[in-house]
Amino acid sequence: MIFCVYLPSEIAEFQATKLLCNLFILLFIPKKLEVTKADVINEIAEKTGIDRLDVQASVEAFFSVVKNSMADGENIYVRGFGSFINKKRAKKIARNISKNTAIIIDEHYIPSFKPSKVFIEKIKGSKKIG
């Protein structure tokens, strides 16, 4: 699945791509050690001039689409940013230490994010925190 973000018409197409990348760079290269969703929403609203409630609705819709699509077994590819993919975990035998018994864990899928080469290069070139 290719995911497209539709933003208000005031923002040109090239700015929309830049905005999406900046949204997630905020999550991975924060100015402080932790960035909450509210911090991301406030910064996007401040940088774009879009009403905070509209930005919040867009961010919530984006996360909802990602979660629902991945729950349906679809992968999401965002060019220049990265991929949200379902990784398959094989069936395995684990051990319950307290009861000393073997437990069979069936094969299952876990969500994963794989950054694009552009994203990785931007992170490599950034200042390290901490």
N, C-alpha and C positions, 0 to 999 in steps of 0.2 A: 504494500500500500504506500503510495506517495502522499504525504500529508502537506496540505497547503494552508497557510495562515492568511486569512483575509482581514485586513485592517481598514480603518476609515479611509475614504478617498483622498484626504488631505496628504497622506503619506505616499510618496512615490514608491514604485515597485522595488527599486534598489534599496530604499530606506527600510522597507519591510524585511528584507533578508538581513540587513544589518541589525535591525531591531531584534529579530529572533536570535541571532548569534549573541548579541549583547545580553539578552535575557539569560541565556545559559552560561555565558562567561561570568556573569554576576554570581551564579551558583558555584562555579568552580574556582574563580579568582576573586574572592571577596576582599573588600577593604578591611574588614574585621574578620575574626576567625569564624563567625557564623553569619549566614544571611538567611532570613526567613522569607517565606512567600510574600508577606506584607512588605518587606524591604524591597523585594524585586518589583512588586506592583507600584510602590511609591516612586522608585527610581525611573521606571518606564513612563509613568504619568508625568514626572517632572521633565524628563528629556524630550518627550514628544508633545507635551501640551494637551494630551488627550485626558478627558475626565477620568479620575481614579476609578470610579465604578465601572466605566467602560473597559478600562484596562483589566480590572479584576475579573470581569465577565469573560474577556478574551483569554486570560491566563487559565481560569477555571475550565473553560471550554477546551483549551488545548490539552490540559492534563486529563480531562475526562475522555477525550478522543483517544489519547495514548493508552490509558488504562483499558478502555472498552475494546479497542482494536487488538491489543495484546491478549486480552482475555479470550477473544475470539480466535486466537492463534495467528493473527496477522503481525507482520513486522512493519515498522514505520521507518522510511528512509527520508532524511532531510538533507538535501544536497548542500555541501559546504559546511555542514554541522556534524552529522553523525547518524547512527542508526539505533533505533530501539528494537531489540531482537529478543525472541524467545530462545533460550538455550536449553537443549535437551540434556537431562541428567539420567544416566543409565541406572538400571535396577542394580541394587547392591545389598550386601548383608552388613548390618551394623550390630553393635553389641550394647545391650542394656547392662551397664556395669553394676548397678545396685542389685539386680536379680540374676546376673550372670547368664543371660539368655541371648540368643541371636534374634535379631529383628530383620525382617525383609522390608526394604524400602523400595517401592515400585518406581519405575521410571517416571519422571515428571519434568516439567518445564519451569524455568525460572526466568524472570525478566532481566535483561542486561542492556547496557548502553555501550556502543562502540563509537568513539569519536572519529571524525573524518581526519584526513591528513592535514587539512587546513586548520582544523581545531587544535590538533596536537602541536602543530608548529607555533600557533599563537600562544599556547600554554608554555611551550619550551622557551619562548622569547620573553616571557613575563618575569617580573621580579618575584623572588620567592618570599613567602610569608612565614614568619616564625623562625 
